[in-house]
Every structure is written in structure tokens, then in C-alpha cells.
């Protein structure tokens, strides 16, 4: 994802810069092109951050499942101990 983001940034900058050097007039189409290019970079950054968050959540969920199993075993053992004390 990092390579794609860098390529989008560099290629977009080169294309916009080349267009401006050929026709140094700032008009609405030029402003729109810059805005869309920045928006595309923003979307790539959001996509990458979402991917990172997804990976971290996967790890956290696996740890949570393990802790839940341990708690279940502990509750079972405590019930056994309590039932032995009552007898």
C-alpha cells in the first residue's frame, strides 16, 4: 500500500506540474485537478490506516478470546471448590 501511495503522489505531482508548466494559467479545471489529487492521496492514507487498525484489532480479539477461555476455566474451578465446601 505504501508503494501505491508514493506512486500516486509522485505521478500526480508530475502530471499536475507538467500541465502547469505548459499552460501557466490557474483555472477551475486546474484547481479541480489539484483538489482531486489531494483527495486521492487522502483516501490512500485512510485505506492504509484502516488496514493497520484491522490488523491490530485481529490481535486484540485473539487475546480477548484467550482471556475469556481462562476466565471460563477459573469460574468452573471456583464452582467446584464452592460445591466441595458446601458438602
C-alpha distances in whole Angstrom, upper triangle without the diagonal:
4,5,5,6,9,10,11,12,14,15,16,18,20,21,22,24,26,27,28,30,32,33,33,34,32,32,31,29,27,27,25,23,22,21,19,17,17,16,13,12,13,12,8,9,11,9,7,10,11,9,11,14,14,14,17,19,19,20,23,24,25,27,29,30,31,33,34,36,37,39,40,42,43,45,46,48,49,51,52,54,55,57,59,60,61,63
4,5,5,6,9,10,11,12,14,15,17,18,20,21,22,24,26,27,28,30,32,32,33,31,32,30,28,27,26,25,22,21,21,19,16,16,16,14,11,13,13,9,9,12,11,8,11,13,12,12,15,16,16,18,20,21,22,24,26,27,28,30,31,33,34,36,37,39,40,42,43,45,46,48,49,51,52,54,55,56,58,60,61,63,65
4,5,5,6,9,10,11,12,14,15,16,18,20,21,22,24,26,27,28,30,30,32,30,31,30,28,26,26,25,22,21,21,19,16,17,17,14,12,15,14,11,12,15,13,11,14,16,15,15,19,19,19,21,24,24,25,27,29,29,31,33,34,36,37,39,40,42,43,45,46,48,49,51,52,54,56,57,58,60,61,63,64,66,68
4,5,5,6,9,10,10,12,14,15,16,18,20,21,22,24,25,27,28,29,30,28,29,27,25,23,23,22,19,18,19,16,14,14,15,11,10,13,12,8,10,13,11,10,14,15,14,16,19,19,19,22,24,24,26,28,29,30,32,34,35,36,38,39,41,42,44,45,47,48,50,51,53,54,56,58,59,60,62,64,65,66,68
4,5,5,6,9,10,10,12,14,15,16,18,20,21,22,24,26,27,27,28,26,27,25,23,21,21,20,17,16,16,14,11,11,12,9,7,9,9,6,8,11,10,9,12,14,14,15,18,19,19,21,23,24,25,27,29,30,32,33,35,36,38,39,41,42,44,45,47,48,50,51,53,54,56,57,59,60,62,63,64,66,68
4,5,5,6,8,10,11,12,14,15,16,18,20,21,22,24,26,26,27,25,27,26,24,21,21,21,18,16,17,16,12,13,14,12,9,12,13,10,10,14,14,12,15,17,17,17,20,22,22,23,26,27,28,30,32,33,34,36,37,39,40,42,43,45,46,48,49,51,52,54,55,56,58,60,61,62,64,66,67,69,71
4,5,5,6,8,10,10,12,14,15,16,18,20,21,22,24,24,26,25,26,25,22,20,21,20,17,16,17,15,12,13,15,12,10,14,14,11,13,16,15,14,18,19,19,20,23,24,24,26,28,29,30,32,34,35,36,38,39,41,43,44,46,47,48,50,52,53,54,56,58,59,61,62,63,65,67,68,69,71,73
4,6,5,6,8,10,10,12,14,15,16,18,20,21,22,23,24,22,23,22,19,17,18,16,13,13,14,12,8,10,11,8,7,11,11,9,11,14,14,14,17,18,18,20,22,23,24,26,28,29,30,32,33,35,37,38,39,41,43,44,46,47,48,50,52,53,54,56,58,59,60,62,64,65,66,68,69,71,73
4,6,5,6,9,10,11,12,14,15,16,18,20,21,21,22,20,22,21,19,16,16,16,13,11,13,12,8,9,11,9,7,10,12,10,11,14,15,14,17,19,19,20,23,24,25,27,29,30,31,33,34,36,37,39,40,42,43,45,47,48,49,51,53,54,55,57,59,59,61,63,64,65,67,69,70,71,74
4,5,5,6,9,10,10,12,14,15,16,18,20,20,22,21,22,22,20,17,18,18,14,13,15,14,11,12,14,12,10,14,15,13,15,18,18,17,20,22,22,23,26,27,28,29,32,33,34,36,37,39,40,42,43,45,46,48,49,51,52,54,55,56,58,60,61,62,64,66,67,68,70,72,73,74,77
4,5,5,6,9,10,10,12,14,15,16,18,19,21,20,21,21,18,16,17,17,13,12,15,13,10,12,14,12,11,15,16,14,16,19,19,19,22,24,23,25,28,28,29,31,33,34,35,37,39,40,42,43,45,46,48,49,51,52,54,55,57,58,60,61,63,64,66,67,69,70,72,73,74,76,78
4,5,5,6,8,10,11,12,14,15,17,17,18,17,18,17,15,12,13,13,9,9,11,10,6,9,11,10,9,13,14,13,15,18,18,19,21,23,23,25,27,28,29,31,33,34,36,37,39,40,42,43,45,46,48,49,51,52,53,55,57,58,59,61,63,64,65,67,69,69,71,73,74,76,78
4,6,5,6,8,10,10,12,14,15,15,17,15,17,17,15,12,13,14,10,9,12,12,8,10,13,12,11,14,16,15,16,19,20,20,22,25,25,26,29,30,31,32,34,36,37,39,40,42,43,45,46,48,49,50,53,54,55,57,59,60,61,63,64,65,67,69,70,71,73,75,76,77,79
4,6,5,6,8,10,10,12,14,15,17,16,18,19,16,14,15,16,12,12,15,14,11,13,16,15,14,18,19,18,20,23,23,23,25,28,28,29,31,33,33,35,37,38,40,41,43,44,46,47,49,50,52,53,55,57,58,59,61,62,64,65,67,68,70,72,73,74,76,78,78,80,82
4,5,5,6,9,10,11,12,13,15,15,16,16,14,11,13,14,10,10,14,13,10,13,16,14,14,18,19,18,20,23,23,24,26,28,28,30,32,33,34,36,38,39,41,42,44,45,47,48,50,51,53,54,56,58,59,60,62,63,64,66,68,69,70,72,74,75,76,78,79,81,83
4,5,5,6,9,10,11,11,12,11,13,13,11,8,10,11,8,7,11,11,9,11,14,14,14,17,18,18,20,23,23,24,26,28,29,30,32,34,35,36,38,40,41,43,44,46,47,48,50,52,53,54,56,58,59,60,62,63,64,67,68,69,71,73,74,75,77,79,79,81,83
4,5,5,6,9,10,10,12,12,14,16,14,10,12,14,11,10,14,14,12,14,17,17,16,19,21,21,22,25,26,26,28,30,31,32,34,36,37,38,40,42,43,44,46,48,49,50,52,54,55,56,58,60,61,62,64,65,66,69,70,71,73,75,76,77,79,81,81,83,85
4,5,5,6,9,10,12,13,15,17,14,12,14,16,12,12,16,16,14,17,19,19,19,22,23,23,25,27,28,28,31,33,33,34,37,38,39,41,43,44,45,47,48,50,51,53,54,56,57,59,61,62,63,65,67,68,69,71,73,73,75,77,78,79,81,83,84,85,88
4,6,5,6,8,10,10,12,13,11,8,12,13,10,11,15,15,13,16,19,18,19,22,23,23,25,27,28,29,31,33,34,35,37,39,40,41,43,44,46,48,49,51,52,53,55,57,58,59,61,63,64,65,67,68,69,71,73,74,75,78,79,80,81,84,84,86,88
4,5,5,5,7,8,10,13,11,8,11,13,11,11,14,16,14,16,19,19,20,22,24,24,26,28,29,30,32,34,35,36,38,40,41,42,44,45,47,48,50,52,53,54,56,58,59,60,62,64,64,66,68,69,70,72,74,75,76,78,79,80,82,84,85,86,89
4,6,6,9,11,14,16,15,12,14,17,15,14,18,19,17,19,22,22,22,25,27,27,28,31,32,32,34,36,37,38,40,42,43,44,46,48,49,50,52,54,55,56,58,60,61,62,64,66,67,68,71,71,73,75,76,77,79,81,82,83,85,87,87,89,91
4,6,9,12,13,16,14,12,15,17,15,16,19,20,19,21,24,23,24,27,28,28,30,33,33,34,36,38,39,40,42,44,45,46,48,49,51,52,54,56,57,58,60,62,63,64,66,68,69,70,72,73,74,76,78,79,81,83,84,85,87,89,89,91,93
4,6,8,10,13,12,10,13,15,14,15,18,19,18,20,23,23,24,27,28,29,30,33,34,34,36,38,39,41,43,44,45,47,48,50,52,53,54,56,58,59,60,62,63,64,67,68,69,71,73,74,75,77,79,79,81,83,84,85,87,89,90,91,93
4,7,9,13,13,10,12,15,14,14,17,19,18,20,23,23,24,26,28,29,30,32,33,34,36,38,39,40,42,44,45,46,48,50,51,52,54,56,57,58,60,62,63,64,66,68,68,70,72,73,74,76,78,78,80,82,83,84,86,88,89,90,93
4,6,10,10,8,10,13,13,13,16,18,18,19,22,23,24,26,28,29,30,32,33,35,36,38,39,41,42,44,45,47,48,50,52,52,54,56,57,58,60,62,63,64,66,68,68,70,72,73,74,76,78,78,80,82,83,84,86,88,88,90,92
4,7,8,6,7,10,11,11,13,15,16,17,19,20,21,23,25,26,27,29,31,32,33,35,37,38,39,41,43,44,45,47,49,50,51,53,55,55,57,59,60,61,63,65,65,67,69,70,71,73,75,75,77,79,80,80,82,85,85,86,89
4,6,5,6,9,10,11,12,14,16,17,18,20,22,23,25,26,28,29,30,32,33,35,37,38,39,41,43,44,45,47,49,50,51,53,55,55,57,59,60,60,63,65,65,66,69,70,70,73,75,75,76,79,80,80,82,85,85,86,89
4,5,5,6,8,10,10,12,14,15,16,18,20,21,22,24,26,27,28,30,31,32,34,36,37,38,41,42,43,45,47,47,48,51,52,52,54,57,57,58,60,62,62,64,66,67,68,70,72,72,73,76,77,77,79,82,82,83,86
4,5,5,6,9,10,10,12,14,15,16,18,20,21,22,24,25,27,29,30,31,33,35,36,37,39,41,41,43,45,46,47,49,51,51,53,56,56,57,59,61,61,63,65,66,67,69,71,72,73,75,77,77,79,81,82,83,85
4,5,5,6,9,10,11,12,14,15,17,18,20,21,23,24,26,27,29,30,32,34,35,36,38,40,41,42,44,45,46,49,50,51,53,55,56,56,59,61,61,62,65,66,66,69,71,71,72,75,76,76,78,81,81,82,85
4,5,5,6,9,10,11,12,14,16,16,18,20,21,23,24,26,27,28,30,32,33,35,37,38,39,41,43,43,44,47,48,49,51,53,54,54,57,58,59,60,63,64,64,66,68,69,70,73,74,74,76,78,79,80,82
4,5,5,6,8,10,10,12,14,15,16,18,20,21,22,24,26,27,28,30,31,32,35,36,37,39,41,42,42,45,47,47,48,51,52,52,55,57,57,58,61,62,62,64,66,67,68,70,72,72,74,76,77,78,80
4,5,5,6,9,10,10,12,14,15,17,19,20,21,23,24,26,27,29,30,31,33,35,36,38,40,41,42,44,46,46,48,50,51,52,54,56,56,58,60,61,62,64,66,66,68,70,71,72,74,76,77,78,80
4,6,5,6,9,10,11,12,14,16,17,18,20,21,23,24,26,27,29,30,32,33,35,36,38,39,40,43,44,45,47,49,50,50,53,54,55,56,59,60,60,63,65,65,66,69,70,70,72,75,75,76,79
4,5,5,6,9,10,10,12,14,15,16,18,20,21,22,24,26,27,28,31,32,33,35,37,37,38,41,42,42,44,47,47,48,51,52,53,54,57,57,58,60,62,63,64,66,68,68,70,72,73,74,76
4,5,5,6,9,10,10,12,14,15,16,18,20,21,22,24,25,27,29,30,31,33,35,36,37,39,41,41,43,45,46,47,49,51,51,53,55,56,57,59,61,61,63,65,66,67,69,71,72,73,75
4,5,5,6,9,10,11,13,14,15,17,19,20,21,23,25,26,28,29,30,32,34,35,36,38,40,41,42,44,45,46,49,50,51,52,55,56,56,59,60,61,62,65,66,67,68,71,71,73,75
4,5,5,6,9,10,11,12,14,15,17,18,20,21,23,24,26,27,29,30,32,33,34,37,38,39,41,43,43,44,47,48,49,50,53,54,54,57,58,59,60,63,64,64,66,69,69,70,73
4,5,5,6,9,10,10,12,14,15,16,18,20,21,22,25,26,27,29,31,31,32,35,36,37,38,41,42,42,45,46,47,48,51,52,52,54,56,57,58,61,62,62,64,66,67,68,71
4,5,5,6,9,10,11,12,14,15,17,19,20,21,23,25,26,27,29,30,31,33,35,36,37,40,41,41,44,46,46,47,50,51,52,54,56,56,58,60,61,62,64,66,67,68,70
4,5,5,6,9,10,11,12,14,15,17,19,20,22,23,24,26,28,29,30,32,34,35,36,38,39,40,43,44,45,47,49,50,51,53,55,55,57,59,60,61,63,65,66,67,69
4,5,5,6,9,10,11,12,14,15,16,18,20,21,22,24,26,27,28,31,32,32,34,37,37,38,41,42,43,44,47,47,48,50,52,53,54,57,58,58,60,62,63,64,67
4,5,5,6,9,10,10,12,14,15,16,18,20,21,22,25,26,26,29,30,31,33,35,36,36,39,41,41,42,45,46,47,49,51,51,53,55,56,57,59,61,62,63,65
4,5,5,6,9,10,11,12,14,15,17,19,20,21,23,25,26,28,29,30,32,34,35,36,38,40,41,42,44,45,46,48,50,51,52,54,56,56,58,60,61,63,65
4,5,5,6,9,10,11,12,14,16,17,18,20,22,23,24,26,28,28,30,32,33,34,37,38,39,40,43,44,45,47,48,49,51,53,54,55,57,59,59,61,63
4,5,5,6,9,10,10,12,14,15,16,18,20,21,22,24,26,26,28,30,31,32,34,36,36,38,40,41,42,44,46,47,48,50,52,52,54,56,57,58,61
4,5,5,6,9,10,11,13,14,15,17,19,20,21,23,25,25,27,29,30,31,33,35,36,37,39,41,41,43,45,46,47,50,51,52,53,56,57,58,60
4,5,5,6,9,10,11,13,14,16,17,19,20,22,23,24,26,28,29,30,32,34,35,36,38,40,41,43,44,45,47,49,50,51,53,55,56,57,59
4,5,5,6,9,10,11,12,14,16,16,18,20,21,22,24,26,27,28,31,32,33,34,37,37,38,41,42,43,44,47,48,48,51,53,53,55,57
4,5,5,6,9,10,10,12,14,15,16,18,20,21,22,25,25,26,29,30,31,32,35,36,37,39,40,41,43,45,46,47,49,51,52,53,55
4,5,5,6,9,10,11,13,14,15,17,19,20,21,23,25,26,28,29,30,32,34,35,36,38,40,41,42,44,46,46,48,50,51,53,55
4,5,5,6,9,10,11,13,14,16,17,18,20,22,23,24,26,28,29,31,32,33,35,37,38,39,41,43,44,45,47,49,50,51,54
4,5,5,6,9,10,10,12,14,15,16,18,20,21,22,24,26,26,28,30,31,32,34,36,37,38,41,42,42,44,46,47,49,51
4,5,5,6,9,10,10,12,14,15,16,19,20,21,23,25,25,27,29,30,31,33,35,36,37,39,41,41,43,45,46,48,50
4,5,5,7,9,10,11,13,14,16,17,19,20,22,23,25,26,28,29,31,32,34,35,37,38,40,41,43,45,46,47,49
4,5,5,6,9,10,11,12,14,16,17,18,20,22,23,25,26,27,29,31,32,33,35,37,38,39,41,43,43,45,47
4,5,5,6,9,10,10,12,14,15,16,18,20,21,22,24,25,26,28,30,31,32,35,36,37,39,41,41,43,45
4,5,5,6,9,10,11,13,14,15,17,19,20,21,23,25,26,27,29,30,32,34,35,36,38,40,41,42,44
4,5,5,6,9,10,11,13,14,16,17,19,20,22,23,25,26,28,29,31,32,33,35,37,38,39,41,43
4,5,5,6,9,10,11,12,14,15,16,18,20,21,22,24,26,27,28,30,31,32,35,36,37,39,41
4,5,5,6,9,10,10,12,14,15,16,19,20,21,23,24,25,27,29,30,31,33,35,36,37,39
4,5,5,6,9,10,11,13,14,16,17,19,20,22,23,25,26,28,29,30,32,34,35,37,39
4,5,5,6,9,10,11,12,14,16,17,18,20,21,23,25,26,27,29,30,32,33,35,37
4,5,5,6,9,10,10,12,14,15,16,18,20,21,22,24,26,27,28,30,31,33,35
4,5,5,6,9,10,11,13,14,15,17,19,20,21,23,25,26,27,29,30,32,34
4,5,5,6,9,10,11,12,14,16,17,18,20,21,23,24,26,27,29,31,32
4,5,5,6,9,10,10,12,14,15,16,18,20,21,22,24,26,27,29,31
4,5,5,6,9,10,11,12,14,15,17,19,20,21,23,25,26,27,29
4,5,5,6,9,10,11,12,14,15,17,19,20,21,23,25,26,28
4,5,5,6,9,10,11,12,14,15,17,18,20,21,23,25,26
4,5,5,6,9,10,10,12,14,15,16,18,20,21,22,25
4,5,5,6,9,10,11,13,14,15,17,19,20,21,23
4,5,5,6,9,10,11,12,14,15,17,19,20,22
4,5,5,6,9,10,11,12,14,15,17,18,20
4,5,5,6,9,10,10,12,14,15,17,19
4,5,5,6,9,10,11,13,14,16,17
4,5,5,6,9,10,11,13,14,16
4,5,5,6,9,10,11,12,15
4,5,5,6,9,10,11,13
4,5,5,6,9,10,11
4,5,5,6,9,10
4,5,5,6,9
4,5,5,7
4,5,5
4,5
4
